[in-house]
Amino acid sequence: MMNGDIPVYYINLDSSDERRASIEAGLSAVGITWAERVPAFDGRKIDLVTAQDCDLKKAHRFLGRPLRGAEYGCYRSHLECIDRFLASGQPYGIVLEDDAQIAPDFVPVIDEALRALEAKGQPWDIVHLGPNKMKIYTPTDHLSGGHDLVRAHYFPMLTTALLWTREGAQNVRQNHSVVTMPIDTQLREIMVKRGSGYAIWPPITSQTGVESDIDGNGALRKANGRSWYYGWAKQQRLWRNKIIAWFKQRAFRRGN
């Protein structure tokens, strides 16, 4: 399947030459030579108050803290990849961030996962290719190399490597183009409710561990400006999604 028919996009800041060289070397090592570089949107240069596609008040209510420029830029970068994928006309597309470290069995495992998903004949939105941990999930298919395709009821965080369907990408573009939270938080919110997300576990990508050129000390930045209800908002969000995921898991297992 992955013979060039599946477009591959990688997000890379114009000034990040070393990260570009790293991701291109990783792609080449697994035989992917048709990937398209997508210049990362640098949110540090934007006054978010003036951004028409950003709802800062809603973001603050939801997160309990201000939305950061780097988070806005990352979201915009993923939307650009989604737009390019949808314009390609292909049924599937892969989006990578430039700190993705690609496993040698990346291509064959994706091929196997797609065959398994197509055999099910059921709609799905996205496969997370690089989850750092899995909670509340159901294995559905054994893949080579000790990997499993799993139904990710509680969709993993991070957006290092994602395999999209057109339906999943169109849903995000049509209904979630206004930025109100980080992209990985948004995808969890969407997938927990829709119940249409999968993952490969153990993952076939990881992060190189190189500090982001855009975000710098992300933990310190996120700590600034927190509201008094920040902790409550975070816990309420986590437990709401876990409860939904548990019910989705029970329903999925009964149906299978």
C-alpha positions as a Python dict, from the first residue, in 0.01 Angstrom:
ca = {
    (1, 'M'): (0, 0, 0),
    (2, 'M'): (274, 247, 93),
    (3, 'N'): (420, 275, -255),
    (4, 'G'): (363, 647, -293),
    (5, 'D'): (-17, 628, -300),
    (6, 'I'): (-31, 739, 63),
    (7, 'P'): (94, 1098, 89),
    (8, 'V'): (337, 1164, 373),
    (9, 'Y'): (379, 1512, 518),
    (10, 'Y'): (630, 1626, 776),
    (11, 'I'): (611, 1955, 967),
    (12, 'N'): (936, 2146, 992),
    (13, 'L'): (1024, 2502, 1092),
    (14, 'D'): (1218, 2688, 821),
    (15, 'S'): (1513, 2747, 1054),
    (16, 'S'): (1529, 2388, 1182),
    (17, 'D'): (1780, 2245, 936),
    (18, 'E'): (1909, 1973, 1167),
    (19, 'R'): (1561, 1844, 1245),
    (20, 'R'): (1479, 1845, 874),
    (21, 'A'): (1790, 1642, 799),
    (22, 'S'): (1699, 1400, 1079),
    (23, 'I'): (1342, 1333, 967),
    (24, 'E'): (1443, 1304, 601),
    (25, 'A'): (1715, 1054, 690),
    (26, 'G'): (1467, 855, 895),
    (27, 'L'): (1216, 848, 611),
    (28, 'S'): (1478, 751, 357),
    (29, 'A'): (1601, 469, 581),
    (30, 'V'): (1259, 300, 564),
    (31, 'G'): (1223, 359, 190),
    (32, 'I'): (996, 665, 191),
    (33, 'T'): (1127, 908, -69),
    (34, 'W'): (807, 1090, -161),
    (35, 'A'): (740, 1280, 164),
    (36, 'E'): (641, 1645, 141),
    (37, 'R'): (785, 1906, 376),
    (38, 'V'): (526, 2142, 526),
    (39, 'P'): (674, 2462, 672),
    (40, 'A'): (573, 2489, 1036),
    (41, 'F'): (358, 2786, 1130),
    (42, 'D'): (557, 2989, 1384),
    (43, 'G'): (300, 3100, 1641),
    (44, 'R'): (560, 3301, 1833),
    (45, 'K'): (523, 3576, 1576),
    (46, 'I'): (146, 3608, 1616),
    (47, 'D'): (-56, 3823, 1855),
    (48, 'L'): (-327, 3571, 1928),
    (49, 'V'): (-570, 3848, 2019),
    (50, 'T'): (-578, 3939, 1650),
    (51, 'A'): (-604, 3581, 1519),
    (52, 'Q'): (-948, 3534, 1363),
    (53, 'D'): (-929, 3154, 1391),
    (54, 'C'): (-849, 3150, 1761),
    (55, 'D'): (-1096, 3178, 2051),
    (56, 'L'): (-883, 3282, 2349),
    (57, 'K'): (-1173, 3314, 2593),
    (58, 'K'): (-1298, 2966, 2519),
    (59, 'A'): (-943, 2833, 2541),
    (60, 'H'): (-889, 2989, 2883),
    (61, 'R'): (-1218, 2852, 3014),
    (62, 'F'): (-1136, 2505, 2889),
    (63, 'L'): (-768, 2489, 2984),
    (64, 'G'): (-762, 2709, 3291),
    (65, 'R'): (-467, 2894, 3139),
    (66, 'P'): (-388, 3100, 2829),
    (67, 'L'): (-336, 2931, 2494),
    (68, 'R'): (30, 2965, 2389),
    (69, 'G'): (159, 3087, 2058),
    (70, 'A'): (353, 2765, 2003),
    (71, 'E'): (35, 2563, 2058),
    (72, 'Y'): (-154, 2778, 1811),
    (73, 'G'): (126, 2740, 1557),
    (74, 'C'): (136, 2362, 1598),
    (75, 'Y'): (-240, 2342, 1547),
    (76, 'R'): (-220, 2558, 1235),
    (77, 'S'): (63, 2341, 1101),
    (78, 'H'): (-145, 2027, 1138),
    (79, 'L'): (-441, 2195, 968),
    (80, 'E'): (-214, 2281, 675),
    (81, 'C'): (-113, 1915, 647),
    (82, 'I'): (-480, 1815, 659),
    (83, 'D'): (-559, 2061, 379),
    (84, 'R'): (-281, 1921, 161),
    (85, 'F'): (-392, 1566, 229),
    (86, 'L'): (-756, 1643, 143),
    (87, 'A'): (-643, 1816, -177),
    (88, 'S'): (-449, 1504, -278),
    (89, 'G'): (-768, 1302, -323),
    (90, 'Q'): (-609, 999, -158),
    (91, 'P'): (-803, 793, 101),
    (92, 'Y'): (-520, 796, 360),
    (93, 'G'): (-248, 1037, 460),
    (94, 'I'): (37, 1039, 713),
    (95, 'V'): (139, 1348, 911),
    (96, 'L'): (470, 1352, 1099),
    (97, 'E'): (639, 1610, 1317),
    (98, 'D'): (1009, 1657, 1252),
    (99, 'D'): (1114, 1505, 1584),
    (100, 'A'): (968, 1168, 1485),
    (101, 'Q'): (1208, 878, 1515),
    (102, 'I'): (1087, 615, 1269),
    (103, 'A'): (1114, 244, 1343),
    (104, 'P'): (1255, 10, 1074),
    (105, 'D'): (920, -173, 1044),
    (106, 'F'): (723, 149, 993),
    (107, 'V'): (607, 72, 640),
    (108, 'P'): (512, -299, 669),
    (109, 'V'): (328, -245, 999),
    (110, 'I'): (121, 37, 849),
    (111, 'D'): (43, -184, 548),
    (112, 'E'): (-78, -461, 779),
    (113, 'A'): (-283, -220, 989),
    (114, 'L'): (-455, -80, 682),
    (115, 'R'): (-538, -426, 551),
    (116, 'A'): (-686, -515, 889),
    (117, 'L'): (-893, -197, 904),
    (118, 'E'): (-1019, -235, 548),
    (119, 'A'): (-1119, -595, 620),
    (120, 'K'): (-1339, -478, 907),
    (121, 'G'): (-1546, -263, 671),
    (122, 'Q'): (-1617, -14, 951),
    (123, 'P'): (-1554, 361, 951),
    (124, 'W'): (-1253, 496, 1138),
    (125, 'D'): (-1083, 833, 1158),
    (126, 'I'): (-721, 809, 1261),
    (127, 'V'): (-444, 575, 1374),
    (128, 'H'): (-193, 707, 1626),
    (129, 'L'): (147, 572, 1515),
    (130, 'G'): (351, 698, 1810),
    (131, 'P'): (163, 681, 2140),
    (132, 'N'): (391, 721, 2443),
    (133, 'K'): (142, 532, 2660),
    (134, 'M'): (-191, 355, 2621),
    (135, 'K'): (-488, 366, 2858),
    (136, 'I'): (-837, 223, 2805),
    (137, 'Y'): (-790, 41, 2478),
    (138, 'T'): (-887, -287, 2312),
    (139, 'P'): (-645, -490, 2095),
    (140, 'T'): (-811, -587, 1768),
    (141, 'D'): (-538, -733, 1545),
    (142, 'H'): (-189, -875, 1590),
    (143, 'L'): (67, -724, 1354),
    (144, 'S'): (425, -824, 1277),
    (145, 'G'): (715, -734, 1504),
    (146, 'G'): (511, -775, 1820),
    (147, 'H'): (284, -479, 1743),
    (148, 'D'): (-92, -472, 1788),
    (149, 'L'): (-357, -261, 1624),
    (150, 'V'): (-573, -138, 1910),
    (151, 'R'): (-897, 55, 1939),
    (152, 'A'): (-789, 362, 2133),
    (153, 'H'): (-1098, 451, 2335),
    (154, 'Y'): (-891, 700, 2538),
    (155, 'F'): (-696, 850, 2250),
    (156, 'P'): (-324, 903, 2321),
    (157, 'M'): (-166, 1246, 2351),
    (158, 'L'): (118, 1383, 2134),
    (159, 'T'): (88, 1423, 1758),
    (160, 'T'): (429, 1298, 1649),
    (161, 'A'): (290, 1058, 1388),
    (162, 'L'): (-69, 1019, 1268),
    (163, 'L'): (-236, 816, 994),
    (164, 'W'): (-553, 991, 872),
    (165, 'T'): (-858, 890, 674),
    (166, 'R'): (-1039, 1147, 465),
    (167, 'E'): (-1342, 1126, 693),
    (168, 'G'): (-1134, 1196, 1002),
    (169, 'A'): (-948, 1484, 840),
    (170, 'Q'): (-1267, 1637, 699),
    (171, 'N'): (-1433, 1627, 1040),
    (172, 'V'): (-1146, 1821, 1198),
    (173, 'R'): (-1134, 2075, 915),
    (174, 'Q'): (-1508, 2134, 907),
    (175, 'N'): (-1582, 2135, 1280),
    (176, 'H'): (-1260, 2219, 1463),
    (177, 'S'): (-1077, 2481, 1258),
    (178, 'V'): (-1104, 2745, 1532),
    (179, 'V'): (-816, 2690, 1774),
    (180, 'T'): (-925, 2662, 2137),
    (181, 'M'): (-672, 2410, 2271),
    (182, 'P'): (-351, 2227, 2172),
    (183, 'I'): (-391, 1990, 1878),
    (184, 'D'): (-326, 1673, 2080),
    (185, 'T'): (-586, 1776, 2338),
    (186, 'Q'): (-832, 1848, 2057),
    (187, 'L'): (-779, 1510, 1896),
    (188, 'R'): (-837, 1334, 2226),
    (189, 'E'): (-1160, 1530, 2276),
    (190, 'I'): (-1279, 1437, 1929),
    (191, 'M'): (-1178, 1073, 1930),
    (192, 'V'): (-1311, 996, 2278),
    (193, 'K'): (-1654, 1119, 2172),
    (194, 'R'): (-1654, 968, 1823),
    (195, 'G'): (-1498, 640, 1933),
    (196, 'S'): (-1327, 604, 1596),
    (197, 'G'): (-959, 623, 1683),
    (198, 'Y'): (-699, 348, 1666),
    (199, 'A'): (-333, 319, 1763),
    (200, 'I'): (-38, 88, 1705),
    (201, 'W'): (111, -46, 2025),
    (202, 'P'): (400, -70, 2089),
    (203, 'P'): (450, 236, 1869),
    (204, 'I'): (636, 247, 1537),
    (205, 'T'): (758, 601, 1597),
    (206, 'S'): (899, 778, 1900),
    (207, 'Q'): (1037, 1124, 1967),
    (208, 'T'): (1404, 1197, 1914),
    (209, 'G'): (1413, 1386, 2245),
    (210, 'V'): (1545, 1705, 2086),
    (211, 'E'): (1397, 2015, 2248),
    (212, 'S'): (1147, 2202, 2033),
    (213, 'D'): (1291, 2498, 1842),
    (214, 'I'): (958, 2676, 1884),
    (215, 'D'): (845, 2595, 2235),
    (216, 'G'): (1168, 2605, 2434),
    (217, 'N'): (1088, 2526, 2798),
    (218, 'G'): (728, 2421, 2737),
    (219, 'A'): (658, 2324, 3098),
    (220, 'L'): (763, 2666, 3225),
    (221, 'R'): (562, 2848, 2960),
    (222, 'K'): (247, 2653, 3039),
    (223, 'A'): (281, 2728, 3410),
    (224, 'N'): (258, 3100, 3347),
    (225, 'G'): (-87, 3257, 3364),
    (226, 'R'): (-268, 2963, 3518),
    (227, 'S'): (-607, 3043, 3668),
    (228, 'W'): (-713, 2936, 4016),
    (229, 'Y'): (-926, 2660, 3862),
    (230, 'Y'): (-651, 2521, 3637),
    (231, 'G'): (-613, 2196, 3834),
    (232, 'W'): (-987, 2144, 3861),
    (233, 'A'): (-1035, 2204, 3487),
    (234, 'K'): (-762, 1954, 3401),
    (235, 'Q'): (-892, 1682, 3631),
    (236, 'Q'): (-1251, 1737, 3521),
    (237, 'R'): (-1143, 1703, 3159),
    (238, 'L'): (-939, 1390, 3222),
    (239, 'W'): (-1205, 1208, 3422),
    (240, 'R'): (-1487, 1305, 3187),
    (241, 'N'): (-1295, 1160, 2895),
    (242, 'K'): (-1194, 848, 3088),
    (243, 'I'): (-1554, 776, 3184),
    (244, 'I'): (-1669, 819, 2825),
    (245, 'A'): (-1383, 596, 2709),
    (246, 'W'): (-1472, 323, 2959),
    (247, 'F'): (-1832, 317, 2834),
    (248, 'K'): (-1710, 315, 2472),
    (249, 'Q'): (-1479, 26, 2554),
    (250, 'R'): (-1759, -178, 2712),
    (251, 'A'): (-1987, -115, 2415),
    (252, 'F'): (-1713, -200, 2166),
    (253, 'R'): (-1629, -528, 2339),
    (254, 'R'): (-1994, -628, 2360),
    (255, 'G'): (-2029, -563, 1990),
    (256, 'N'): (-1731, -779, 1908),
}
